[in-house]
Amino acid sequence: GSLVVNYPFDDDERGIAIYSKSPDDAVFQKLALAYSKENAKMYQGSPCKDMYPTEYFPQGITNGAQWYNVPGGMQDWNYLHTNCFEVTIELGCVKYPKAEELPKYWVQNRRSLLQFMKQV
């Protein structure tokens, strides 16, 4: 897990981790920022220092392929084949948090979710 909003493209022609700009890159960045700005820890860009000390996401967002290459990913497929604008929101450094920690996630992400929905 991590704490970041990742947007298309998740893949590039060469199969390497490099920025892969979609035709709607500016829109995807705006959607991702709308979410991350309301989550203070995410927006800082280095949320998982103990687990990933060198990982840094400026403003809490990243282009998927720049982070790591995912050929055939669902968000790219949906964008290319159904015109669905999809982002991937990673909610925490721990992939499977304990049930008693879930209310904390709600508090951290409630405003982000509302701001994200307002983008419609």
C-alpha positions as CSV (number, residue, x, y, z in Angstrom):
1,G,0.0,0.0,0.0
2,S,0.8,3.7,-0.2
3,L,-1.0,7.0,0.2
4,V,-1.3,8.6,-3.2
5,V,-3.7,9.2,-6.1
6,N,-2.4,7.7,-9.3
7,Y,-3.8,8.5,-12.8
8,P,-3.4,7.3,-16.4
9,F,-1.5,6.1,-18.1
10,D,-0.2,3.2,-16.1
11,D,1.7,1.8,-19.0
12,D,3.9,3.1,-21.8
13,E,5.1,1.5,-25.1
14,R,8.6,0.7,-23.8
15,G,7.4,-1.0,-20.6
16,I,9.5,1.2,-18.3
17,A,8.7,3.4,-15.4
18,I,8.4,6.8,-17.2
19,Y,5.8,9.5,-17.3
20,S,3.1,8.4,-19.7
21,K,0.9,11.3,-20.6
22,S,-2.7,10.7,-21.6
23,P,-4.6,13.2,-23.9
24,D,-6.5,14.3,-20.8
25,D,-3.5,14.6,-18.5
26,A,-4.5,18.0,-17.1
27,V,-8.0,16.7,-16.2
28,F,-6.6,13.7,-14.5
29,Q,-4.1,15.9,-12.5
30,K,-7.0,18.1,-11.5
31,L,-9.1,15.2,-10.3
32,A,-6.1,13.7,-8.4
33,L,-5.3,17.0,-6.7
34,A,-8.9,17.6,-5.7
35,Y,-8.6,14.4,-3.7
36,S,-5.1,14.7,-2.3
37,K,-5.4,18.4,-1.2
38,E,-8.0,17.4,1.4
39,N,-5.8,14.6,2.9
40,A,-3.0,16.4,4.7
41,K,-0.8,13.4,5.0
42,M,-1.3,12.4,1.4
43,Y,-0.6,15.9,0.1
44,Q,2.8,16.0,1.9
45,G,4.0,13.5,-0.6
46,S,6.1,11.2,1.6
47,P,3.5,9.4,3.7
48,C,5.3,6.0,4.1
49,K,8.8,7.1,5.1
50,D,9.3,4.1,7.4
51,M,8.4,1.6,4.7
52,Y,9.6,3.4,1.6
53,P,12.1,6.1,2.6
54,T,12.9,7.3,-1.0
55,E,9.3,7.3,-2.2
56,Y,8.0,10.9,-2.9
57,F,4.8,12.0,-4.7
58,P,4.7,15.7,-5.2
59,Q,1.3,17.0,-3.9
60,G,0.3,13.4,-3.2
61,I,-0.3,12.4,-6.8
62,T,1.6,10.5,-9.5
63,N,1.3,9.4,-13.1
64,G,0.9,5.6,-12.8
65,A,3.6,4.6,-15.3
66,Q,6.1,7.0,-13.7
67,W,5.6,5.3,-10.4
68,Y,5.7,1.8,-11.8
69,N,4.6,0.3,-15.1
70,V,1.4,-1.8,-15.2
71,P,0.6,-3.2,-18.6
72,G,-3.0,-4.0,-19.2
73,G,-4.3,-2.2,-16.1
74,M,-8.0,-1.6,-15.6
75,Q,-7.8,2.2,-15.3
76,D,-6.1,2.5,-18.7
77,W,-8.4,0.0,-20.3
78,N,-11.5,1.8,-19.0
79,Y,-10.1,5.2,-20.2
80,L,-9.2,3.9,-23.7
81,H,-12.2,1.6,-24.3
82,T,-15.1,3.2,-22.4
83,N,-14.0,6.8,-22.0
84,C,-14.3,6.4,-18.2
85,F,-11.9,8.7,-16.3
86,E,-10.6,6.5,-13.5
87,V,-7.9,7.1,-10.9
88,T,-6.5,4.8,-8.3
89,I,-6.6,6.0,-4.8
90,E,-4.2,4.3,-2.4
91,L,-5.5,4.9,1.1
92,G,-2.6,3.9,3.4
93,C,0.8,2.5,3.8
94,V,-0.6,-0.7,5.3
95,K,-2.4,-2.8,2.6
96,Y,-4.7,-4.6,5.1
97,P,-5.4,-2.4,8.1
98,K,-7.0,-3.7,11.2
99,A,-10.8,-3.2,11.5
100,E,-10.4,-0.9,14.5
101,E,-8.3,1.4,12.4
102,L,-11.0,1.9,9.8
103,P,-12.7,4.9,11.5
104,K,-9.3,6.8,11.3
105,Y,-9.3,6.2,7.5
106,W,-12.8,7.6,7.3
107,V,-11.7,10.8,9.1
108,Q,-8.6,11.2,6.9
109,N,-10.6,10.7,3.6
110,R,-14.1,12.1,4.2
111,R,-13.3,15.6,2.9
112,S,-11.3,14.2,0.1
113,L,-14.2,12.0,-1.1
114,L,-16.6,14.9,-1.0
115,Q,-14.2,17.1,-2.9
116,F,-13.6,14.4,-5.4
117,M,-17.4,14.0,-6.0
118,K,-17.8,17.7,-6.5
119,Q,-15.5,17.5,-9.6
120,V,-18.4,16.0,-11.6
